[in-house]
């Protein structure tokens, strides 16, 4: 059986943005600031997941955070390119 987070991601809608993070991650803070206005623009909902609270997610993502999904699709890790993220949100909303 898969991890509960995998099942949640598989069922995520096109406006659901999942943000894997951990406390004290400066790249995560930068990425969150970059996507905040885009979430407002597209009516996206951010779900932050602290990977330190889950051994499976911590092993999976480790220091590769932030990792960002729109719906079930991974769209970024480490740094956010705002224009690319906007394009991903637009494509997700169109589907």
N, C-alpha and C positions, 0 to 999 in steps of 0.2 A: 504494500500500500504506500502511496506517495505521502510526502510531507503535507501537512494541512495548508501551508503557505502556497505550495504548488497548486493545490486544488482551488484556493482562493484566487490566485493569479489567473488560472485558466478560465474562471468565471467572471473576471473583472470586465467592466464595461469600458467603452472607448474614452470616457471622461475620467476614469479612475487612474490616478498616477500613484505608483508605489515607489517609495524612496527608502532604500536600505541604507542605514546610517549607524553611527555609534557616537556616544558623547565625546566631545573634544575633537571632532574631526573638522579641521578648518576647510578642507575641500568641500565637505558636506554643507557647511555654512554658506560658502560661496555659491554652490550649486543651487541651494534653496532660495537664495536671494535672486539668482538669475531666473528661476522658473516661476517665482511668485507672481509677477505681473502677467505672465503668459497663462497661468492657471486662471486668473481673473478674466483675461481676455476670452478664453475658450470655455469658461464655466467648469474647469477641471476641479477635481477633488483630490487633495493630497492625503496619502496615508503613509505616515512615517513608521518604519519598522526598525527598532533598535536591535541589531543583530546580536548584541551581547546578551540578550535575553533568551537566545535560542542557539543551542550548540550546533545544530545542523546548519543554520544560516550563517553562523560565525565561521564554520569550516568552509562553507561554500563561497562566501564573499570575502572573509578575512580582511585584508588591508586594501582590497579593490574597491572600497566604497568611496563616494556614493555610487550605488547602482540604481538606475531609474528605469521603471517600466511604465508604459502607457498601455492600459489594458493588460494583455498577456505578453506583450512584445517588449523586449529589452531594447531601450533606445539610447542609453548613455551609461558611461561609467567614468569615474574620476572627475572630469570637467564637463560643463554644459556649454554647448554652442547654441546660443539663444535662437538664431535663425533656423538652425537644423531642428531644434526642439519645437519651434513654432510649426514647422512643416510637418513634423510627426503628429502634433496635436490636430492640425488641419486634416491630415489624411485619416486619422482615427475617427474624427468627428464625421467625415464623409462616408464612412463605411457603416 
